[in-house]
Amino acid sequence: MSGRLGAALLVASLAALTGCGSTVAAAGGGTSGTPSVTAVPAPAPSGPSTGLTAIQGRVTGLPAGQRATVHLEIWPLEDDTEVGEAVDMASTPEVTTDAEGRWSLTLDPADLDRTHFSRRRSYVNVDVSVRAGDVGTVWGVPLWFLAADGVWRSDQYATVDDRVVDVAMDLGVGTLTATSSVGERQTQDLLVLPFTPRPD
């Protein structure tokens, strides 16, 4: 997993978090007007039973009793969007964290347009978008789809026996710890901003 890529995508993603400069097309049902559902943790952290679970994690640092909503936004990789034009992004339905702050999200490649995948490799760039009360944050990561095994991993050299990428976000202190599919762990600062709903 590339921390540099995650940091670069974070800057570009802030416009999407604040509702500026993006047009969202739903993948498997978009977040707009779709009720959130309670997250169901992945059936296992690794192995073939993870299925289409793309990413999972935990949100902490919230006031007692507060839960967060989480969804993915998928950037197009192979399109002709010019600088300054709106980006046609796909998104997953929101899930709500459980009582311990845990969540997981699935992503079906069949719900994505060919423009979202790299032509050279089977990966997509996704943003993990989190909202809790009146604050939110976004973090980006590339995800590879291992088509032969039907699973998502955060490293092109990962295997079906490796783990789903795991992201721990502490919104109270603004830190993120990501564990890649091959077990590499990185901790970095996380920018937490006031949440501005996207206009309808």
N, C-alpha and C positions, 0 to 999 in steps of 0.2 A: 504494500500500500504506500502511496506516495504522500508524505505529509506536505510537500511543496504544492502538489496538485490540490490537496484539500484546502490549503491556505489560499491558493489562487482562486479556486471556485467560490470560497467564502465571500471574497470581495465582490465577485460578479453576482452572487446570489442575494446580496442585501437588497437589491432593487426588487427582486421577487418577494422577499419577506415583507417589505413595506408596501407592496402592491403596485410598484411602478415598473413599466417597461417590459411586461411579459404578458403573453396570451396563453392561457392554460387550456390544453386539450386533455380530456380525461382518458386515462388508461384504466380500463376495468371499472370505470365510475370515478368521476373527479371529486375533489374536495368541496367544490361549490354546490351547496344545497344538498349534500349527502350527509346523513347523520353519522357521527363518529361511532365506532364500536370499540368495546373493550379489547385490548390486545390479548392475543393468545400466544404464549411463549412457543418458540420453535420446539418441535417434538424431541429434538436432541441437538446439542451444540455442534455436532459433526456427523459425518456419514451420510448415506443416501436418504435417510428418513427426514432430512431437513427439507427435501422437496424444493419448492419454489420460494422458500424463505430467503429473501435477499439480504436482510440485515436485521440485527436485533440490538437491544441495549437497555439502558436504564437512565431515567431522569431523576435527579435528586436535587436537594437544596431548595425545595418549595415549602411554602407555609403548610403547617399541619392540615391534612385532609385535602389539600389541593392536588389535582391530577393534571397532567399535560396531554395534549393531543400531538400526534406525530404523523407525518406523511412524507412520501418521496416525491420529488420533482425530477424529471428526467430531461436532460438537455439534448437537443439534436446535435449530432456530430457530423453528419453528411448532408448539409443543406446549403442553400445559396443566400442565406440571410446576410444582409449588408450591415456594416457598422451603423448604429443608430436606429435600426429597424427592430420591431417587436420580435421576440423569440417565441416560436411555437413549441411550448414545452408540454410534456405529458405529466400526469400526476396520478398517484394512487389515492384511494379513499383514506381518510384519517382513521387512526385508531387511538383509543384512550388508554393511557398507562394503567396498570393494575395498582393495587394498594401499596406495593413495594416500588412502584415507579417503573416496572419493567414493561417492555413492548417488543413486538416483532412485526415485520412487514413482508408480505409476499409480493412478487412481481412476476407476472406471466409474460414471457417474451412475445406471445401471440397478440398481446394488447398494445405492443409498440410498433411504430412505423419503422420502416427500414432506415429512415434518416436518423434514428436515435442510436443505431449501432455503427461502430467503426467498420469500414469496408475491409480493413486489413486484419482486424481481430474482433472476436465476439465480445466486446465490452461496451458498457454504457457509462456515462457520467451522471451520477445522481446527487441530489442535494437531500439531506435529511433535514426537514423543516419541523421545528418544535415550537409550540405555543403553550404558554402556561399563564393564565390570567392576562395581565396587560403587558407581558414581555414575551419575546421570542428569540430564536436563534436559528442559524442555518450552518450546516457543515457538509462539504462535498467530498465524494470519494468515487473512484472508478470501480465498477463491479464487472467481473467476467462471468459469462454464462458458459458452463461446461456442458455443451449440448449433448455429448454422448451419455452423460450421467444425469442431465436434467436438473443441475443444481447451480446456485450462484456462489461465487467466492471472490475475495478481494485481491487476489493475486493470480496472474496469468499462469503461474507454474503450480498453483495449488491443485489438489486432487479431491475426489469425492470424499475421501476419508479425512480431509482437513475440515476446519470449523467454519461456520458462518461468521462473518465479521461482526464484532461486538463493540458498541460505542457507549461509554458511560459519560453522561453529561451532568455536571454539577452547575446548575443555574445560579446557585447562591454565591459561589465564589468565582464563577466564570472559568471553569477548566473542563477539558475533555480528555478522556483516555480511550484510545482506540486500539483494539487488538485485532490484528489482521488474521486472515485465514491460515497463514503459516506461523502464527504465534508471535509475531513482532508486535511489541507494545510501544505506543507513543503517547506522551502527555503534552498538551499544548493549551495555550490560553484560548478561551471561547468568548467571542463577542456576544453579549446579551443586550438586546435593544428593545425599546418600547415597541409593542406590536401595533401595527396599523392595518386594519382589514383591507383587503383588496376591494376596490369599488366594483359593483355588479355591472 
